[in-house]
Every structure is written in structure tokens, then in C-alpha cells.
Amino acid sequence: MKQTKAFLILLCMVCVGIAFITIEKYKPTPLKFIIPKGWPKPAFDFKRNPLTQEGFELGKKLFYDERLSKDSTISCASCHQQFSAFATFDHPFSHGYNNSFTTRNAPALQNLAWQKEFMWDGGINHLEVQPITPIVAENEMAETLENVILKLKRDTAYLRMFKAAFGDATINTQRMNKALNQFMVMLVSSNSKYDRVMRGEDTFNLPQRLGYEIFKQKCASCHKEPFFTDFTYRNNGMPLDATINDIGRMRITGNKNDSLKFKVPSLRNVDITYPYGHDGRFFTLDNVFEHYRKNMQPIHTTDSLLKNKLYLSNFQIGQVTAFLFTLTDSGFLKNPKFAAPAYSKPTILHQH
């Protein structure tokens, strides 16, 4: 009886010890999210998905991994390139699976922590589910979530990284999306010349200062500081492109009053995120200015601020352009923290 009792006590001690060791091993490194001075509180729920260095690194690996696509040739980064503020540079549409193309211009991925809705039409209302859309879209990555998870489970590096990020090696869609979110919300662009001027660390030259004043008079109603968007959906007089027939926000709401309304894009890093517009029809800023002052085609859903077009003289355009160039955040575009991780050939677990 005494021996049995002693054995049970010893067994309990061993179990507690194992549990203690397991708990001790899972010590993720907290990652601090810094809100730039003067910016509002983010919309992202950090309590639901706490940031850790391990989760961030896992998210970055996933973001750059081409195996998330059907033929293992397309990653998130294929369409969202760091040097273009994580937009698609120089192409109106992005290349997808089997020589297909997207039907919208890839928006820049920056300051996502402050956004409540995503995509040009706001069709996704939570960042956590946003990565699913391009993965399963036939004209983008064209893969199934089941296949993606199977690929990740066969890679020993992912098994280690998921365990480091979440406490065990379970790999599922929810954890994949959480890790991608941890990487994506850290993509904060807040250190352009404009930002340094606002902090009193730099000064505008004369054209930039004049451009800023004109911008505040002509453009800031929709492109509000500090994000240079108010995150609303507006019809800015761009006529329907009959080849893609994109009716914008109306596709989501079914409301005819939302016809041809698209999210107001941020102008941060605008100099290197061309072409512009939901369908990339404007290749230069001059094209955009010409649209607003001459080529708009207002209809009943066109924003009231633009019903009479937007007059800008050549001089004003020159000054506003000088100001817009101050929104380029070189540190964000070149930050090695956001760059592709060093490639190492994956170790694959073969099933027998």
C-alpha cells in the first residue's frame, strides 16, 4: 500500500515536472506596437492576437512563401512588393495563376492596423480573414486552404515556427492568418519627410510648403491626415471600364447609390505606388490631376465635392506634386525587418 502511494506521488511529481517544463519552453517574445505620436488608437484587436517576435517571423515567412499558391510560383509578396510600399509596381493588374490577371490594382499594404474594412470595395471587414481571399481566388493564387495547410505541415521548419509562435506544432488556417496579421500590422509607414516636419524635425522647402497649403484646401477633405485617406467609399467621376465592368461598393451592398464607389486610397508613398485608381488606369500623377480638372464624368453617385470637377492650375499641380513627394517613407521601403527572409531549402516530411 505504501509502495503504491509512493509510486502515485512520484508519478504526479513527474507529470507536474513535465507540464512545468512544457510551460517554461513556451516563452514567446512580446513585440511592441508603437503608435506614432499624434495618431489615433488602432482598430486592430491586439488582445485577440498578441504580437510576438515569433509570430511576426512566422507571418513574414508565410507572406513570402510561394507555396501558398497552387503551382508554388506566387506569394503574397509577388503582388505586394516592399519597394512599392507593398503594392504592385508599374502594373495596373497583378499576374496570377496560369497566366491570369487580377481585376483590380493591388493596393499598398501600410498602416493596416487602423483600418476596419479591406479591399477596394470594403468587402472584407476583418483583417484576420483577408489573406484567405487571394489564396483561394482562381485568378490569383488559386489554391485551397486544405492544400496550403498540408504543405505547411510537411515542412519541419514550419512545425518548429508554429510551435514557437503558438506553444505547440498545430498548424491550421486560423493560426496561419493570425501570423500573417502579425506581420501585416507591423507595416507602419510614419517617417516620411512630412512626418518629420510635423514632429518639428525638418522643414518644407517653398514648393512643398505651398503645395501643402493647396493640398489642405483642395484634397484633404477625402485624403485626411495622418493617413491621407478617410477610409470612406466615393465615386470620383471615373467612368465604368466595360472590359472589367467593376461597379465597386455596389457589388457588396447591392445599393445602387454605391455604384462606382471605391475606397479612398492613401496618398502615403504615392510617388512609388503607381499606377493609380482601382483599375490602375492612371500611370502618372499628371494623369490623375488631368482627370480631376478636365476628364471627370460625373453621374448621380459622384461625390458632391467633385460634381463640378476640381480646378487646379498648372502652378498648383506643380506645388501639390512637390508636397506629395514628401510622403515617401524611404525607411519603410527599405526596412530589412520587412524584407524577404533568407531562403533555405525546406525539409519535407514524406508520408508513406
NORMOVEN-V639741 format. One record per residue. N is the residue number from 0. SS is DSSP state (helix for helix, strand for strand, loop for the rest). PSI is psi in whole degrees, -180 to 180 (999 if undefined). OMEGA is omega as a letter, one per 30 degrees, with the letter a starting at -180 (* if undefined). Layout:
N;SS;PSI;OMEGA
N;SS;PSI;OMEGA
This chain:
0;loop;-46;l
1;helix;-38;a
2;helix;-40;l
3;helix;-44;a
4;helix;-42;l
5;helix;-40;l
6;helix;-43;l
7;helix;-41;l
8;helix;-44;l
9;helix;-41;l
10;helix;-42;l
11;helix;-41;l
12;helix;-41;l
13;helix;-45;a
14;helix;-44;l
15;helix;-40;l
16;helix;-43;l
17;helix;-45;l
18;helix;-42;a
19;helix;-43;l
20;helix;-41;a
21;helix;-44;l
22;helix;-42;a
23;helix;-36;a
24;helix;-32;a
25;loop;89;l
26;loop;78;l
27;loop;150;a
28;loop;114;a
29;strand;140;l
30;loop;119;a
31;loop;132;l
32;loop;118;a
33;loop;121;l
34;loop;120;l
35;loop;147;a
36;loop;128;l
37;loop;-6;a
38;loop;153;a
39;loop;172;l
40;loop;136;l
41;loop;156;l
42;loop;-22;a
43;loop;138;a
44;loop;96;a
45;loop;-22;l
46;loop;-35;l
47;loop;-29;a
48;loop;77;a
49;loop;137;a
50;loop;134;l
51;strand;157;l
52;helix;-37;a
53;helix;-40;l
54;helix;-40;l
55;helix;-47;a
56;helix;-39;l
57;helix;-44;l
58;helix;-39;l
59;helix;-43;l
60;helix;-43;l
61;helix;-41;a
62;helix;-35;a
63;loop;3;a
64;loop;117;a
65;helix;-14;l
66;helix;-8;l
67;helix;-8;l
68;loop;165;a
69;loop;-43;a
70;loop;13;l
71;loop;40;l
72;loop;-9;a
73;loop;128;l
74;loop;175;l
75;helix;-39;a
76;helix;-14;l
77;helix;-36;a
78;helix;-17;a
79;loop;90;a
80;strand;132;a
81;helix;-42;a
82;helix;-11;l
83;helix;36;a
84;loop;35;l
85;loop;38;l
86;strand;-179;l
87;loop;119;a
88;loop;129;l
89;loop;6;l
90;loop;131;l
91;loop;-37;l
92;loop;156;a
93;loop;153;l
94;strand;134;l
95;loop;-168;a
96;helix;141;l
97;helix;44;l
98;helix;26;l
99;loop;173;a
100;strand;152;l
101;loop;169;a
102;loop;2;l
103;loop;155;l
104;loop;132;a
105;loop;119;a
106;loop;158;l
107;loop;142;l
108;loop;94;a
109;loop;141;l
110;loop;39;a
111;helix;-23;a
112;helix;-19;a
113;helix;1;a
114;loop;143;l
115;loop;-23;a
116;loop;152;a
117;strand;164;a
118;loop;162;a
119;loop;-27;a
120;loop;6;l
121;loop;24;a
122;loop;-13;l
123;strand;126;a
124;loop;17;l
125;loop;128;a
126;helix;-30;a
127;helix;-28;a
128;helix;-4;a
129;helix;-43;a
130;helix;-22;a
131;helix;-38;a
132;helix;-54;l
133;helix;-30;a
134;helix;-42;a
135;helix;-10;a
136;loop;131;a
137;loop;-29;a
138;loop;10;l
139;loop;-97;a
140;loop;-20;l
141;loop;28;a
142;loop;167;l
143;loop;153;l
144;helix;-35;l
145;helix;-45;a
146;helix;-39;l
147;helix;-48;a
148;helix;-40;l
149;helix;-42;l
150;helix;-44;a
151;helix;-39;a
152;helix;-24;a
153;loop;-9;a
154;strand;117;a
155;helix;-30;l
156;helix;-41;l
157;helix;-38;l
158;helix;-43;l
159;helix;-42;a
160;helix;-38;l
161;helix;-38;l
162;helix;-42;l
163;helix;-34;a
164;helix;-33;a
165;helix;0;l
166;loop;-22;l
167;loop;173;a
168;loop;14;l
169;loop;127;l
170;loop;120;l
171;loop;175;a
172;helix;-42;a
173;helix;-46;l
174;helix;-38;l
175;helix;-46;a
176;helix;-38;l
177;helix;-42;l
178;helix;-45;l
179;helix;-40;l
180;helix;-40;a
181;helix;-37;l
182;helix;-46;a
183;helix;-38;a
184;helix;-18;l
185;loop;-6;l
186;loop;75;a
187;loop;123;l
188;loop;109;a
189;loop;22;a
190;loop;41;l
191;loop;176;l
192;helix;-40;l
193;helix;-47;a
194;helix;-41;l
195;helix;-37;l
196;helix;-44;l
197;helix;-29;l
198;loop;-1;l
199;loop;18;a
200;loop;-7;a
201;loop;175;l
202;loop;150;l
203;loop;147;l
204;loop;179;a
205;helix;-50;l
206;helix;-39;l
207;helix;-40;a
208;helix;-44;l
209;helix;-41;l
210;helix;-38;l
211;helix;-42;l
212;helix;-43;l
213;helix;-41;l
214;helix;-45;a
215;helix;-30;l
216;helix;-39;a
217;helix;-29;a
218;loop;-24;a
219;loop;-13;l
220;loop;-35;l
221;loop;-37;a
222;loop;73;a
223;loop;143;l
224;loop;152;g
225;loop;-4;a
226;loop;-13;a
227;loop;34;l
228;loop;151;l
229;loop;7;l
230;loop;17;l
231;loop;175;l
232;strand;127;a
233;strand;149;l
234;strand;115;a
235;loop;25;l
236;loop;13;l
237;loop;121;a
238;loop;156;a
239;loop;133;l
240;loop;110;a
241;loop;-18;a
242;loop;-31;l
243;loop;-19;l
244;loop;47;a
245;loop;112;a
246;loop;3;l
247;strand;-138;a
248;loop;-29;a
249;helix;-29;l
250;helix;-27;a
251;helix;-46;a
252;helix;-24;a
253;loop;6;a
254;loop;121;a
255;helix;-20;l
256;helix;-9;l
257;helix;11;a
258;loop;129;l
259;loop;25;l
260;strand;133;l
261;strand;159;a
262;strand;138;l
263;loop;118;a
264;loop;150;l
265;loop;144;l
266;loop;4;l
267;loop;135;a
268;loop;28;a
269;helix;-28;a
270;helix;-25;a
271;helix;21;l
272;loop;20;l
273;loop;158;g
274;loop;167;a
275;strand;160;a
276;loop;160;a
277;loop;-26;l
278;loop;12;l
279;loop;31;a
280;loop;-16;a
281;strand;116;a
282;loop;-17;l
283;loop;162;l
284;helix;-33;l
285;helix;-39;l
286;helix;-40;l
287;helix;-47;l
288;helix;-40;l
289;helix;-35;l
290;helix;-48;a
291;helix;-33;a
292;helix;-16;a
293;helix;-38;a
294;helix;3;l
295;loop;147;l
296;loop;81;a
297;loop;140;l
298;loop;-172;a
299;loop;-23;a
300;loop;0;l
301;strand;141;a
302;loop;139;a
303;helix;-28;l
304;helix;-16;a
305;helix;10;a
306;loop;-35;a
307;loop;24;a
308;loop;-175;a
309;loop;104;a
310;loop;130;l
311;loop;128;l
312;loop;166;l
313;helix;-39;l
314;helix;-46;a
315;helix;-40;l
316;helix;-42;l
317;helix;-42;a
318;helix;-42;l
319;helix;-40;l
320;helix;-43;l
321;helix;-39;l
322;helix;-43;a
323;helix;-31;l
324;helix;-22;l
325;helix;-5;a
326;helix;1;l
327;loop;124;a
328;loop;89;a
329;helix;-36;l
330;helix;-37;l
331;helix;-42;a
332;helix;-23;a
333;helix;8;a
334;loop;117;a
335;helix;-20;l
336;helix;-28;a
337;helix;-1;a
338;loop;164;a
339;loop;136;l
340;loop;155;l
341;loop;134;a
342;loop;136;l
343;loop;137;a
344;loop;125;a
345;loop;145;l
346;loop;115;a
347;strand;133;l
348;loop;119;a
349;loop;132;l
350;loop;137;a
351;loop;999;*
